[in-house]
Amino acid sequence: MAEIHEEEIHESLDEVVACFRGGKIEIRSLCWRGRQHTVKQMHASWIDRAVDPPVHGFTVTLESDDLMELAYQEGDLDWRLERLLLQ
């Protein structure tokens, strides 16, 4: 079984392509450090209402099978990569 390595990143993403459908956010692709990534699957999403404005969190699997945890704060156009899990 492959070992999973977790890295705390906390960096802004260059670009995020997302659809807002039926009250949900679906992330399609993102660009980080100048490299384009396609989102293969979205897993979980949540809203942290302990902060104002609320922060939306997501976990996604990329085409590389790496897992990313993303965050978006309402009213802010800055998407962030919080955590990266590499296989």
Order of alpha helices (4+ residues) and beta strands (2+ residues): beta-beta-beta-beta-beta-beta-beta
